[in-house]
Amino acid sequence: MKILGFNYSLERSLPHDAKFMGVADSDNLKIQLSDKPYPNERMIEVILHESIHAISNELELHLPERTVLCLSATIYQILNDNGVDLNPLLKEIK
């Protein structure tokens, strides 16, 4: 998945007991996702959430977690309610 021109990989590599559902690793250009079987809608929102973290990291915005949470939930809602198919994001997961 491209973020600001960088090719980020999406990986289900966080264990079930991980503290987070996802982690953005800008140094290694990857987004790690929980390997728990969450519903597709939740995983898409997590991908958006971690993408915002990656953007914040790349642009040195230092967005607080609460801001990232609000942005990801709102962006997901706007795109989903307006018929944008976000399911192709799930096909990027390795």
Rosetta blueprint (number, residue, H / E / L):
1 M L
2 K E
3 I E
4 L L
5 G L
6 F E
7 N E
8 Y L
9 S E
10 L E
11 E E
12 R E
13 S E
14 L E
15 P L
16 H L
17 D L
18 A L
19 K L
20 F L
21 M L
22 G E
23 V E
24 A E
25 D E
26 S L
27 D L
28 N L
29 L L
30 K E
31 I E
32 Q E
33 L E
34 S E
35 D L
36 K L
37 P L
38 Y L
39 P L
40 N H
41 E H
42 R H
43 M H
44 I H
45 E H
46 V H
47 I H
48 L H
49 H H
50 E H
51 S H
52 I H
53 H H
54 A H
55 I H
56 S H
57 N H
58 E H
59 L L
60 E L
61 L L
62 H L
63 L L
64 P L
65 E H
66 R H
67 T H
68 V H
69 L H
70 C H
71 L H
72 S H
73 A H
74 T H
75 I H
76 Y H
77 Q H
78 I H
79 L H
80 N H
81 D H
82 N L
83 G L
84 V L
85 D L
86 L L
87 N H
88 P H
89 L H
90 L H
91 K H
92 E H
93 I E
94 K L
